[in-house]
């Protein structure tokens, strides 16, 4: 934390010789300190998940950047399905669209991934692991999605052990512009999205909305008695507005709201149960540039609220579960151009999280118990320096201190480098640390344990990328390792258990079903390889392969050395797109996932599977394109969670417009 004070001091009271610009060089300007900043218009691929735009060849960590063209070309309706096509990412879902969806990066737990929407970290403090449920996150108005792999707690704090998913909606570039996508297909699925915005004078604004509905499939697979269709509906809206007050001062508002309703099934099979999920993200910020843009400051307030309710119409009391989680975050972030090629990003944050959760009994004669409640506060200071020490070589070093209201201070370190050579070779290597405080649910719910310790992790990676033929051919590979300690698991209690933790806290007779405890250790290592070939402007071929060994290393347990559940050791993706003269294009994508265990202790194996998708597009006008696509065209039967159904063959058609 002490590193921040010199940085901030230099930024605020820098003497004129330091701030003076060379007569023979253009002024030095700091990047915007914002994960939702617009990328440069010069065609350079930049990464904003680093909390400031950084050219991808200067980033030490592994990252995948998907722009709007890549999102449109893939055609996936949900962000989780889209990210499955990227290296190191696996997914499990309890049925069709809208059901509980877990995304894992490099074999880490699903709640160890940070999700950021327009610069605001979105997680649910009322969820078991405090993570984000990808069920309701549709591709919608996303203009850019980045996947940053490996521990990223220096910039993003608690939970960023697996990585970061950064979703950015666009700001308009024209005086008035808009877009729309409408498609329909299998299972009465209909998705309609539209957005409009403008950039005229001091105000830039954009509002987008989406409506999605499907009859769906049975959450429980037909082989296990599931026949009732569990449908899903989702309504969402997102908006951004930036007001330029002076050339150096601007104010910004951002918002996102999603409301989903999904049918679910009970453990015994078909039930009329359903779940409601409402998510809201709000942001207000003030941006101030000083010293001709050499120091840029952002002062912001972020707010997230997730409200979840489960209902079973077959019960006398239909409400079966009610939970709400809320985060409020005050933050300052600065970006300072120390010298040409040397930038510092630093900041301070204060986050207050609250949760409420209750599970009412089915009988109306049993009073609804008082809900479990909890609160935690964390104050953080961080700083990271990116320095181009010689031509092509960028070194990165960072430090973060988190002061948790229950666990005190924790300091983390990270460092790495990226070396881009004139031969088209890019070397990357990095080391980073992470920690994750126990969630409010793990501490204060009916299964809570207030003696829990934070989860800890550290990891490193090294990789190389080679570009040939002016970038038309790219090949790369990365090796990584991650060690995790004090992982928190749920420990079930039998009726005969003598463990005192199996009693409700404060009671000597009342038993509970289980509790959370620290016992686990895990070790993950693997290789991610990717390639891209562009043959002229007609044919593009992409592929990636991931080998991820994510094992239980808890001492003295029967599962020692066993692959953690729902994480295939091997997976690969391949896709090809061809454009004919005149504009029609055709594409195909193949995904293969290896087998994996369904749970940590059972011997149930989820078999490997292969999914094939096809797509075609036809331009009607420069701004209007018709498309048709088929998913799982060979109707592969597979599972990502034992007993739960998956989507079979699906065909969709529609059109998209841009103006």
C-alpha positions in Angstrom: 0.0 0.0 0.0 2.9 2.4 0.7 3.7 2.4 -3.0 0.5 4.4 -3.7 1.5 7.4 -1.7 4.5 8.4 -3.9 2.5 7.8 -7.0 -0.4 9.9 -5.9 1.9 12.6 -4.5 3.8 12.8 -7.8 0.5 13.0 -9.7 -0.9 15.8 -7.6 2.1 18.0 -6.9 4.4 17.2 -9.8 6.8 20.0 -10.5 6.8 21.8 -13.9 10.0 20.1 -15.2 8.4 16.7 -14.9 5.2 17.8 -16.6 7.0 19.8 -19.3 6.7 18.2 -22.8 9.5 17.8 -25.2 9.4 20.3 -28.0 10.1 17.6 -30.6 7.5 15.1 -29.3 3.7 15.1 -29.0 2.3 15.6 -25.5 2.3 12.6 -23.2 -1.3 11.6 -22.2 -2.5 9.1 -19.6 -5.0 6.4 -20.6 -8.6 6.8 -19.3 -8.8 5.1 -15.9 -12.0 3.2 -16.8 -12.7 -0.5 -17.6 -15.5 0.8 -19.9 -13.4 3.3 -21.8 -13.7 3.3 -25.6 -10.7 1.7 -27.4 -8.4 3.7 -29.7 -9.7 4.4 -33.2 -6.3 3.5 -34.8 -7.1 -0.2 -35.1 -4.8 -1.3 -32.2 -6.4 -4.0 -30.1 -6.6 -2.7 -26.6 -7.6 -4.3 -23.3 -9.8 -2.3 -20.9 -10.2 -5.1 -18.3 -6.8 -3.7 -17.0 -8.9 -0.8 -15.7 -7.4 1.4 -18.4 -7.0 0.9 -22.1 -3.7 -0.9 -22.7 -2.5 -2.2 -26.1 -2.8 -6.0 -26.1 0.9 -6.5 -26.8 1.7 -4.7 -23.5 -0.5 -7.0 -21.4 1.4 -9.7 -19.5 -1.6 -11.9 -18.7 -3.6 -14.1 -21.1 -6.7 -12.4 -22.6 -9.3 -12.9 -25.3 -11.0 -9.9 -26.8 -14.3 -10.2 -28.7 -15.5 -7.2 -30.6 -19.0 -6.6 -32.0 -18.2 -8.3 -35.3 -17.0 -11.5 -33.5 -20.1 -11.4 -31.2 -22.4 -11.1 -34.2 -20.6 -13.7 -36.2 -20.9 -16.3 -33.4 -24.6 -15.7 -33.0 -24.8 -17.0 -29.5 -27.7 -15.7 -27.4 -26.1 -15.9 -24.0 -22.7 -14.6 -22.9 -21.8 -18.0 -21.3 -22.4 -19.9 -24.6 -20.2 -17.3 -26.4 -17.4 -17.5 -23.9 -17.3 -21.3 -24.2 -15.7 -20.8 -27.5 -12.6 -19.2 -25.9 -9.6 -21.0 -24.3 -9.7 -22.2 -20.7 -13.5 -21.7 -20.2 -16.0 -24.4 -19.2 -19.7 -24.1 -18.3 -22.3 -26.1 -16.6 -26.1 -25.4 -16.6 -29.0 -27.0 -14.8 -31.2 -27.2 -17.9 -32.1 -24.8 -20.7 -31.8 -21.1 -20.9 -32.4 -19.2 -17.7 -31.4 -22.0 -15.3 -28.4 -21.8 -12.9 -25.3 -21.3 -15.0 -21.8 -21.6 -13.7 -18.8 -20.4 -15.7 -15.3 -21.6 -14.8 -12.0 -20.2 -16.0 -8.9 -22.4 -15.9 -10.6 -24.8 -13.5 -11.3 -22.3 -10.8 -14.6 -22.3 -8.9 -17.4 -20.5 -10.7 -17.7 -17.9 -7.9 -14.0 -17.0 -8.3 -14.7 -15.2 -11.6 -15.4 -11.4 -11.5 -18.0 -10.1 -13.9 -17.8 -6.4 -14.8 -20.6 -4.6 -16.8 -19.7 -1.2 -18.0 -17.0 -0.8 -15.4 -19.1 -2.0 -12.4 -18.3 -5.3 -10.7 -21.4 -7.4 -10.5 -21.7 -10.2 -8.0 -24.5 -11.4 -5.7 -23.7 -11.3 -1.9 -26.8 -13.5 -1.3 -25.5 -16.3 -3.5 -23.9 -19.3 -1.8 -20.4 -18.4 -3.2 -21.1 -14.7 -3.7 -20.5 -15.1 -7.4 -22.4 -14.2 -10.5 -25.1 -16.5 -12.1 -24.6 -16.2 -15.9 -28.2 -17.4 -16.5 -29.6 -13.9 -17.2 -26.6 -12.4 -19.0 -27.5 -12.3 -22.7 -25.2 -10.9 -25.4 -27.8 -8.2 -25.9 -26.2 -4.8 -26.5 -22.7 -5.9 -25.7 -20.2 -4.2 -28.0 -17.1 -5.8 -26.5 -16.4 -8.7 -24.2 -13.0 -9.5 -22.7 -11.9 -12.6 -20.8 -8.8 -12.0 -18.6 -7.5 -15.4 -17.3 -5.7 -16.1 -14.1 -5.7 -14.4 -10.6 -6.5 -10.6 -11.1 -7.1 -9.5 -7.5 -4.6 -6.5 -7.8 -7.0 -4.5 -9.9 -10.3 -6.3 -9.2 -10.0 -7.4 -5.6 -11.7 -10.3 -3.9 -13.1 -13.1 -6.1 -10.8 -12.5 -9.1 -9.0 -15.8 -8.5 -10.1 -17.5 -11.8 -10.2 -14.4 -13.9 -12.3 -11.4 -15.1 -15.1 -11.2 -17.7 -15.5 -7.6 -18.8 -18.7 -6.7 -20.8 -18.8 -3.2 -22.3 -21.7 -1.6 -24.1 -20.8 0.9 -26.8 -21.1 4.6 -27.0 -22.2 6.1 -30.4 -19.8 7.7 -32.8 -22.3 9.4 -35.1 -24.8 12.2 -34.5 -27.6 9.5 -34.6 -27.1 5.8 -34.9 -29.0 2.6 -34.1 -29.1 -1.2 -34.4 -31.5 -4.0 -34.1 -31.5 -7.8 -34.2 -34.6 -10.0 -34.4 -34.5 -13.8 -34.6 -36.9 -16.7 -34.0 -36.7 -20.5 -34.1 -36.9 -23.8 -32.3 -39.1 -24.2 -29.2 -40.9 -20.9 -30.0 -37.8 -19.0 -29.2 -37.9 -15.3 -30.0 -35.3 -12.7 -29.3 -35.6 -9.0 -30.2 -33.0 -6.4 -29.5 -32.8 -2.7 -30.4 -30.6 0.2 -29.5 -30.4 3.9 -30.4 -28.0 6.7 -29.5 -26.3 9.8 -30.6 -23.2 11.9 -30.2 -23.9 15.5 -30.8 -22.1 18.4 -29.2 -21.3 17.8 -25.5 -23.7 14.8 -25.0 -23.2 11.2 -26.1 -25.9 8.7 -25.2 -27.2 5.2 -26.0 -30.1 3.1 -24.8 -30.6 -0.5 -25.7 -33.3 -3.1 -24.8 -33.9 -6.8 -25.4 -36.8 -9.2 -25.0 -36.2 -12.9 -25.0 -38.7 -15.8 -24.7 -38.6 -19.6 -25.2 -40.8 -22.6 -24.3 -37.5 -24.3 -23.4 -36.9 -27.8 -22.4 -37.4 -29.8 -19.2 -34.8 -28.9 -16.7 -34.7 -32.5 -15.6 -33.6 -34.7 -18.6 -36.2 -37.0 -20.2 -34.1 -40.0 -19.2 -34.8 -39.1 -15.5 -38.5 -38.4 -15.9 -38.5 -34.8 -17.1 -41.2 -34.0 -19.7 -42.7 -30.7 -18.6 -41.3 -27.8 -20.5 -39.5 -25.2 -18.4 -39.7 -22.0 -20.3 -37.8 -18.8 -19.9 -38.4 -15.1 -20.4 -36.0 -12.2 -20.0 -36.4 -8.4 -20.4 -33.3 -6.2 -20.1 -32.3 -2.7 -20.8 -28.9 -0.9 -20.7 -27.9 2.7 -21.2 -25.0 5.1 -21.0 -24.7 8.8 -21.2 -21.6 11.1 -21.1 -21.8 14.8 -20.7 -18.7 16.8 -21.6 -18.8 19.8 -19.2 -15.4 21.3 -20.2 -12.6 19.8 -22.4 -11.2 18.3 -19.2 -14.3 17.5 -17.2 -17.1 15.1 -18.0 -19.9 13.3 -16.1 -21.3 9.9 -16.9 -24.3 7.7 -16.0 -24.6 4.0 -16.7 -27.3 1.5 -16.0 -28.3 -2.1 -16.6 -31.4 -3.9 -15.6 -32.5 -7.5 -16.3 -35.7 -9.4 -15.2 -35.8 -13.1 -15.9 -38.4 -15.9 -15.1 -37.3 -19.5 -15.6 -39.0 -22.8 -15.0 -37.1 -25.2 -12.8 -37.5 -28.7 -11.5 -37.1 -30.3 -8.1 -34.8 -33.2 -7.2 -37.5 -35.7 -7.7 -38.4 -34.7 -11.3 -41.0 -32.5 -13.0 -42.5 -29.7 -10.7 -44.3 -26.5 -11.5 -41.5 -24.5 -9.7 -40.1 -21.3 -11.2 -37.5 -18.7 -10.2 -37.5 -14.9 -10.6 -34.2 -13.1 -11.0 -33.9 -9.3 -11.1 -30.5 -7.6 -11.5 -29.8 -3.9 -11.4 -26.5 -2.1 -12.0 -26.1 1.7 -11.6 -23.2 4.0 -12.0 -22.5 7.7 -11.7 -19.1 9.1 -12.3 -17.1 12.3 -12.7 -14.0 12.4 -14.9 -11.3 15.1 -14.5 -8.2 15.5 -16.5 -5.3 17.6 -15.3 -1.9 18.8 -16.7 -3.0 18.5 -20.3 -4.3 14.9 -19.8 -1.2 13.6 -18.1 -3.2 12.9 -15.0 -6.7 11.6 -15.4 -9.0 11.1 -12.4 -12.3 9.2 -12.0 -14.6 9.6 -9.0 -17.5 7.2 -9.0 -20.4 5.5 -7.2 -21.5 2.1 -8.2 -24.6 0.2 -7.0 -25.7 -3.4 -7.7 -28.8 -5.2 -6.5 -29.8 -8.8 -7.2 -33.2 -10.1 -6.0 -34.1 -13.8 -6.3 -37.3 -15.6 -5.5 -38.3 -19.2 -6.0 -42.0 -20.3 -6.1 -43.7 -23.7 -6.1 -47.5 -23.3 -6.9 -48.1 -26.9 -5.7 -47.4 -25.8 -2.1 -49.7 -24.1 0.3 -47.1 -21.4 0.8 -45.9 -20.9 -2.7 -42.7 -18.9 -1.8 -39.9 -21.4 -1.2 -36.9 -19.1 -1.2 -36.3 -15.4 -1.0 -32.9 -13.7 -1.2 -31.5 -10.3 -2.0 -27.9 -9.1 -2.3 -26.7 -5.5 -2.6 -23.3 -3.8 -3.1 -22.5 -0.1 -2.8 -19.1 1.0 -3.9 -17.3 4.4 -3.7 -14.2 4.6 -5.8 -11.4 6.9 -6.9 -9.2 5.8 -9.8 -6.3 7.7 -11.3 -4.1 7.2 -14.3 -0.8 9.1 -14.6 1.7 9.2 -17.5 4.9 9.1 -15.5 6.9 9.4 -18.8 6.5 8.3 -22.4 5.7 4.6 -22.2 5.4 4.6 -18.4 1.9 4.7 -17.0 0.6 4.2 -13.5 -2.9 3.2 -12.5 -3.9 3.6 -8.9 -7.0 4.0 -6.8 -9.0 3.6 -3.6 -12.3 1.8 -3.1 -14.8 1.3 -0.3 -17.4 -1.4 -0.8 -20.3 -2.3 1.5 -22.1 -5.6 0.9 -25.4 -6.7 2.4 -27.5 -9.8 2.1 -30.9 -11.2 3.2 -32.0 -14.8 2.8 -34.9 -16.9 4.0 -36.5 -20.3 3.1 -40.2 -20.4 4.3 -41.8 -23.7 5.3 -44.5 -25.1 3.0 -47.2 -25.1 5.7 -49.0 -21.8 6.3 -49.3 -22.7 10.0 -45.5 -22.4 10.3 -44.5 -18.8 10.6 -41.9 -17.5 8.2 -38.6 -17.3 10.2 -36.7 -14.1 10.5 -34.4 -13.9 7.5 -30.6 -14.4 7.8 -28.8 -11.1 7.3 -25.2 -10.0 7.0 -23.0 -7.1 6.2 -19.4 -6.7 5.3 -17.2 -3.7 4.4 -13.9 -3.7 2.6 -11.6 -0.7 1.9 -8.9 -1.1 -0.7 -5.9 0.7 -2.1 -4.1 -0.5 -5.2 -1.5 0.6 -7.7 0.0 -0.8 -10.9 2.8 0.4 -13.0 3.3 -0.4 -16.7 6.7 0.6 -18.1 8.1 0.2 -21.6 11.7 -0.2 -20.5 13.1 -0.9 -24.0 11.5 -1.1 -27.4 8.7 -3.7 -27.3 9.3 -4.8 -23.7 6.7 -3.8 -21.1 7.2 -4.7 -17.5 4.2 -4.6 -15.0 4.2 -4.5 -11.2 1.3 -4.1 -8.9 0.3 -4.1 -5.2 -3.1 -4.1 -3.4 -4.1 -3.8 0.2 -7.6 -4.8 1.3 -8.9 -4.0 4.8 -11.9 -6.3 5.5 -14.3 -5.5 8.3 -14.0 -9.1 9.7 -10.5 -10.2 8.5 -8.3 -7.1 8.7 -5.7 -6.2 6.2 -4.4 -8.4 3.3 -1.6 -7.3 0.9 -1.2 -8.9 -2.6 1.5 -8.5 -5.2 1.7 -9.1 -9.0 4.3 -8.7 -11.7 5.0 -9.7 -15.2 6.2 -8.6 -18.6 5.3 -8.7 -22.3 7.9 -8.5 -25.0 6.8 -7.9 -28.6 9.7 -8.4 -31.1 10.0 -7.1 -34.6 9.8 -10.7 -35.8 6.1 -10.9 -34.8 6.9 -12.8 -31.7 5.3 -11.9 -28.4 6.5 -13.4 -25.1 4.3 -13.1 -22.0 4.9 -14.1 -18.4 3.3 -13.1 -15.1 2.8 -13.9 -11.4 -0.2 -12.9 -9.4 -1.9 -13.5 -6.1 -5.6 -13.6 -5.1 -7.8 -14.0 -2.1 -11.5 -14.3 -1.5 -13.2 -13.5 1.8 -16.0 -15.9 2.9 -19.3 -14.8 1.5 -22.1 -13.3 3.6 -24.1 -16.5 2.9 -21.2 -18.7 4.1 -20.9 -16.7 7.3 -24.4 -15.8 8.3 -27.0 -18.1 6.6 -28.6 -21.1 8.3 -25.5 -23.0 7.2 -23.0 -20.3 8.2 -19.8 -20.6 10.0 -18.3 -17.3 11.3 -14.9 -19.0 12.0 -14.2 -19.3 8.3 -10.9 -18.1 6.9 -10.4 -16.4 3.5 -9.5 -18.5 0.5 -6.1 -17.8 -0.9 -4.5 -18.4 -4.3 -1.4 -17.6 -6.3 -0.5 -18.4 -9.9 1.9 -17.9 -12.7 1.9 -18.3 -16.5 4.3 -18.1 -19.4 3.4 -18.0 -23.1 4.5 -17.1 -26.6 2.6 -16.0 -29.7 4.0 -15.9 -33.2 2.5 -13.9 -36.1 3.2 -14.7 -39.7 2.4 -13.0 -43.0 1.6 -9.6 -41.6 -0.6 -11.0 -38.9 -2.8 -13.2 -41.3 -1.5 -16.3 -39.4 -1.2 -16.4 -35.6 -0.2 -19.3 -33.4 0.2 -19.2 -29.6 0.4 -21.3 -26.5 0.5 -20.6 -22.7 1.3 -22.7 -19.7 -0.2 -21.8 -16.3 -0.2 -23.0 -12.7 -2.4 -22.0 -9.8 -2.4 -23.1 -6.1 -5.4 -22.5 -3.9 -5.6 -22.9 -0.1 -8.4 -22.8 2.5 -11.1 -23.3 -0.1 -14.5 -23.3 1.5 -16.8 -26.3 1.0 -20.2 -27.3 2.2 -20.1 -30.1 4.8 -23.3 -32.1 5.2 -24.5 -33.4 8.6 -26.1 -36.8 9.1 -28.7 -37.4 11.8 -26.1 -39.3 13.8 -23.3 -36.8 13.5 -21.7 -35.8 16.8 -19.9 -32.8 15.2 -20.9 -29.7 17.4 -21.0 -27.6 14.2 -24.0 -29.7 13.1 -26.0 -27.9 15.8 -27.6 -24.5 15.1 -25.3 -21.9 16.6 -26.5 -21.0 20.1 -28.5 -24.3 20.5 -27.6 -27.5 22.2 -30.4 -29.6 20.6 -31.5 -28.2 17.3 -29.7 -29.8 14.4 -29.0 -28.4 10.9 -28.4 -30.0 7.6 -24.8 -28.9 7.3 -22.3 -26.0 7.4 -19.4 -24.4 5.5 -15.8 -25.1 6.5 -12.2 -24.6 5.3 -10.6 -27.9 4.3 -9.8 -27.8 0.6 -6.6 -27.3 -1.3 -6.4 -27.4 -5.0 -3.8 -27.3 -7.7 -4.4 -26.4 -11.3 -2.1 -26.4 -14.2 -2.5 -26.6 -17.9 -1.8 -25.5 -21.5 -3.9 -23.2 -23.7 -3.1 -23.1 -27.4 -4.8 -21.0 -30.1 -4.4 -20.3 -33.7 -5.9 -17.9 -36.3 -5.6 -18.0 -40.1 -7.0 -15.4 -42.5 -6.6 -16.3 -46.2 -7.3 -13.0 -47.9 -10.7 -11.5 -47.1 -12.6 -14.6 -47.9 -11.6 -17.4 -45.4 -10.8 -17.3 -41.7 -10.1 -20.3 -39.5 -9.8 -20.2 -35.7 -9.1 -22.9 -33.2 -8.1 -23.4 -29.6 -7.3 -26.3 -27.3 -7.2 -26.4 -23.5 -5.7 -29.0 -21.2 -6.7 -28.2 -17.7 -5.7 -30.4 -14.7 -7.6 -29.0 -11.8 -7.1 -31.4 -8.9 -8.1 -31.8 -5.2 -5.0 -31.6 -3.2 -6.6 -31.6 0.3 -4.4 -33.8 2.6 -5.9 -37.0 4.0 -9.0 -37.2 1.8 -10.1 -40.0 -0.5 -10.3 -37.6 -3.4 -6.7 -36.5 -3.3 -5.3 -36.0 -6.8 -8.8 -36.3 -8.4 -10.0 -33.9 -11.1 -12.4 -31.4 -9.6 -16.0 -31.8 -10.8 -17.5 -30.5 -14.0 -14.1 -29.4 -15.3 -13.0 -31.4 -18.4 -9.3 -32.0 -18.6 -9.4 -31.6 -22.4 -11.6 -29.3 -24.6 -11.1 -27.8 -28.1 -13.0 -25.4 -30.4 -12.6 -24.9 -34.2 -14.5 -22.6 -36.5 -14.3 -21.5 -40.2 -16.0 -18.7 -42.1 -16.0 -18.1 -45.8 -17.3 -15.0 -47.6 -18.3 -15.2 -51.3 -18.0 -12.3 -53.7 -21.1 -10.2 -53.3 -21.3 -10.7 -49.6 -22.9 -14.0 -48.7 -21.0 -15.9 -46.0 -21.1 -19.3 -44.5 -19.6 -20.6 -41.3 -19.2 -23.7 -39.1 -18.1 -24.3 -35.5 -17.2 -27.4 -33.6 -16.8 -27.8 -29.9 -15.5 -30.9 -28.2 -15.5 -31.4 -24.4 -13.9 -34.3 -22.6 -15.5 -36.3 -19.9 -15.6 -35.2 -16.2 -16.9 -36.2 -12.8 -20.3 -34.7 -11.8 -19.4 -34.1 -8.2 -16.4 -34.2 -5.9 -17.2 -37.5 -4.3 -19.4 -39.5 -6.7 -18.2 -41.7 -9.5 -20.8 -40.5 -11.9 -19.0 -39.5 -15.1 -20.4 -37.0 -17.6 -19.4 -38.3 -21.0 -17.5 -36.4 -23.6 -19.5 -34.7 -26.4 -19.1 -33.0 -29.7 -21.4 -30.1 -30.8 -21.5 -28.8 -34.4 -23.0 -25.4 -35.3 -23.6 -24.0 -38.8 -24.4 -20.4 -39.9 -25.0 -18.4 -43.0 -25.6 -14.7 -43.7 -26.9 -12.8 -46.7 -26.5 -9.0 -47.1 -29.7 -7.3 -48.3 -28.4 -3.7 -48.1 -25.2 -2.2 -46.6 -27.0 -2.0 -43.2 -29.2 -5.0 -43.3 -28.3 -8.7 -43.2 -30.4 -11.9 -43.1 -29.0 -14.9 -41.2 -29.8 -18.5 -40.4 -28.0 -20.7 -38.0 -28.2 -24.2 -36.6 -26.9 -25.3 -33.2 -26.1 -28.8 -32.2 -27.1 -29.8 -35.7 -26.5 -33.5 -35.1 -28.7 -33.5 -32.0 -26.0 -34.7 -29.7 -27.2 -36.0 -26.3 -25.0 -34.8 -23.5 -24.9 -33.5 -19.9 -23.1 -30.7 -18.2 -24.8 -31.6 -14.9 -26.0 -35.1 -14.0 -29.8 -35.6 -14.5 -30.2 -32.1 -16.1 -31.3 -31.6 -19.7 -29.4 -29.8 -22.5 -30.5 -28.2 -25.7 -30.8 -30.5 -28.7 -30.9 -29.5 -32.3 -31.9 -25.9 -32.7 -32.5 -23.7 -35.8 -32.9 -19.9 -35.8 -33.4 -17.3 -38.5 -33.6 -13.5 -38.4 -32.1 -10.3 -39.5 -29.8 -7.6 -38.1 -29.6 -4.0 -39.0 -27.1 -1.2 -38.4 -27.7 2.5 -39.3 
